[in-house]
Each structure stands twice: as structure tokens, then as C-alpha cells.
């Protein structure tokens, strides 16, 4: 195919419109995240090794992995990554779960853990909220891991978007 001045103009207009739509749709997430972005710390001590990454489901009820699994030994302390209020600390099915409300529609969750906090308790970044209790089943194996989940307004996203020391992708200007 050949490129004409008219086609180039139309392509740029469409690209600009798509970018504007993307920014307008993503802005609420960015605004909510802005209050705590770059303030989350890792919930376990270094070194950090991800056993299983976040995998977005194709639909809200589809198969996926709605968090990351961090390799850690049993009894490893689990730390609050940012200030917030404990929403839940208890057993779900057969494992301990903790969930924290960080404000702005942002929540985090942790499993399998034994909680040392209770619902309604305020926590600060770095406070011990529990300890890893055992194996967390992954797609291929069970390992002593911490499953860390993150949501904004109920929608799951990769917790890596909140953790410090992660280089974020930068969208560069389009050039012909």
C-alpha cells in the first residue's frame, strides 16, 4: 500500500482520538492510584521472586490469576504495603485471608496467612499483618508463597502497578 498525505492525516487523527479515549477511560484508575502509587512497599522482605504472575481473565468471570504469588518460607512475616484499614482477617474455605482498604477504592488481599490484625484495625505501611501459613496452590505446583491481590473499585489489576521499585512503561510520541 502507498501512503498519501490524506491517509497520513486520517491515521494521525484516528490515533489521537484513540489515545484521548484511552486517557479519558484510564484517568479514574490513575487518579485513584495516584494517592498511593509509589508508596506501596513489598509485603515480604527481599529478595522478591514471583512464582506466578498476574494473568487478566478474558471476561470478569473467566479463568485468570488475579494477583501475584511471591515465593516465601512458611512463617515469613507479611507486611502492610501501605496505610489502610483491615476489611477482613479470617478463614475463607481452608486458608487464612487478609484484605485491606487503602482508600480511593483501592484494596489489597493476602493468602494463605495467619492474621495478627482484625477487621476495623488501622495499619501503617510496614506493620506486620500476619504470617505465611503454608502452601499456596498454583497452576503447576503448590509452593510456600504469598498470594497478593489488588483491586480498584472492585476490578482486579496487577499488584505490580502499585509496588515501588518497578519501572513503569512510558508511552513515547508517535513518529512517522
C-alpha positions in Angstrom: 0.0 0.0 0.0 1.1 3.5 -0.6 0.9 6.5 1.8 -0.7 9.7 0.8 -0.9 13.0 2.7 -4.7 12.5 3.2 -4.2 8.9 4.6 -1.4 10.1 6.9 -3.7 12.9 8.3 -6.6 10.5 8.8 -4.3 8.0 10.5 -3.0 10.7 12.9 -6.5 11.9 13.7 -7.7 8.4 14.5 -4.6 7.7 16.6 -5.1 10.9 18.5 -8.8 10.1 19.1 -7.9 6.6 20.3 -5.2 8.0 22.7 -7.7 10.6 24.0 -10.3 7.9 24.6 -7.7 5.7 26.3 -6.6 8.5 28.6 -10.2 9.5 29.5 -11.2 6.0 30.3 -7.9 5.3 32.3 -7.9 8.6 34.2 -10.2 7.5 37.1 -7.9 4.5 37.7 -4.8 6.7 37.5 -6.4 9.3 39.8 -7.4 6.6 42.4 -4.0 5.0 42.2 -2.2 8.4 42.4 -3.0 8.7 46.1 -1.0 5.6 47.0 1.2 4.9 43.9 4.8 4.8 44.7 4.0 4.4 48.4 3.4 0.7 48.4 6.2 -1.4 49.7 6.7 -5.1 49.2 4.6 -7.2 51.6 7.6 -9.5 52.3 11.3 -8.9 52.8 13.6 -9.1 49.7 14.6 -11.0 47.7 11.3 -11.0 45.7 10.7 -13.8 43.3 7.4 -14.1 41.5 6.3 -17.8 41.3 3.2 -17.0 39.2 2.4 -13.6 37.6 -0.9 -11.8 37.3 -3.0 -13.1 34.4 -6.0 -11.0 33.5 -9.1 -13.0 32.7 -10.7 -12.6 29.3 -14.0 -11.8 31.0 -14.9 -10.7 34.6 -15.9 -14.4 35.4 -13.2 -16.0 33.2 -10.2 -18.0 34.1 -7.2 -16.0 35.2 -4.8 -15.4 38.1 -6.0 -12.3 39.9 -2.8 -11.5 41.7 0.9 -12.5 42.0 2.4 -15.3 44.0 5.6 -14.3 45.8 7.9 -17.1 46.9 8.4 -17.0 50.7 9.0 -19.5 53.5 6.3 -20.6 56.0 6.2 -18.2 59.0 7.5 -15.3 56.9 6.0 -12.0 58.3 3.5 -10.4 55.9 3.6 -6.6 56.0 1.0 -4.0 55.1 2.2 -2.4 51.8 0.5 1.0 52.6 -1.6 2.6 55.2 -5.2 1.4 55.4 -8.0 -0.3 57.4 -8.3 -4.0 57.6 -11.6 -5.1 55.9 -11.3 -8.8 56.7 -9.0 -11.1 58.6 -10.1 -14.7 58.8 -10.6 -18.0 57.1 -12.1 -18.5 53.6 -12.7 -22.1 52.8 -9.5 -23.6 54.1 -7.0 -20.7 54.2 -6.4 -17.5 56.1 -7.1 -14.3 54.2 -6.5 -10.6 54.9 -7.9 -7.7 53.0 -7.0 -4.1 53.5 -8.9 -0.9 52.3 -6.2 1.7 51.3 -8.8 4.4 50.4 -9.7 5.8 46.9 -11.3 2.5 46.0 -8.0 0.6 46.3 -7.9 -2.7 48.2 -5.2 -5.4 48.7 -5.6 -9.0 49.7 -3.2 -11.7 51.0 -3.3 -15.5 51.4 -2.5 -18.0 52.9 -1.8 -16.2 56.1 -2.4 -16.3 59.8 -3.7 -12.8 60.7 -2.3 -10.8 63.6 -4.8 -8.0 62.8 -8.6 -7.8 63.0 -11.3 -6.2 60.9 -11.6 -2.5 61.5 -8.0 -2.1 62.7 -5.9 0.7 61.1 -2.5 -0.3 59.8 0.5 1.7 58.5 2.9 0.7 55.8 5.4 -1.9 57.1 3.1 -3.1 60.0 3.1 -6.9 60.4 -0.4 -8.1 59.5 0.2 -11.8 59.5 2.5 -14.7 58.7 2.5 -17.1 55.8 1.0 -20.4 56.9 1.7 -22.9 54.3 1.4 -23.9 50.7 -0.5 -21.8 48.1 -1.6 -23.9 45.1 -0.5 -22.6 41.7 -1.4 -23.9 38.3 1.6 -26.2 38.1 2.5 -26.9 41.8 2.0 -26.0 45.4 4.6 -23.8 47.0 5.1 -21.8 50.1 4.0 -18.5 48.6 2.2 -15.3 49.4 -0.7 -14.5 47.0 -1.0 -10.7 46.7 -4.1 -9.3 45.0 -5.0 -5.7 44.2 -8.3 -4.1 43.1 -9.5 -0.6 42.2 -13.3 -0.2 42.7 -13.7 -3.9 42.7 -11.7 -4.5 39.4 -8.6 -6.7 39.7 -5.3 -5.5 38.3 -1.7 -6.5 38.7 -0.3 -5.5 42.2 2.9 -4.7 40.4 1.2 -1.4 39.3 1.4 -0.3 43.0 4.7 -1.7 44.2 7.7 0.5 44.4 10.9 -0.3 42.6 9.0 -1.3 39.5 9.8 0.7 36.3 6.7 1.7 34.6 6.3 1.7 30.8 6.4 5.1 29.1 4.4 5.8 26.0 6.6 7.7 23.5 5.2 10.1 20.9 4.3 8.5 17.6 6.5 9.4 14.7 6.3 8.5 11.0 
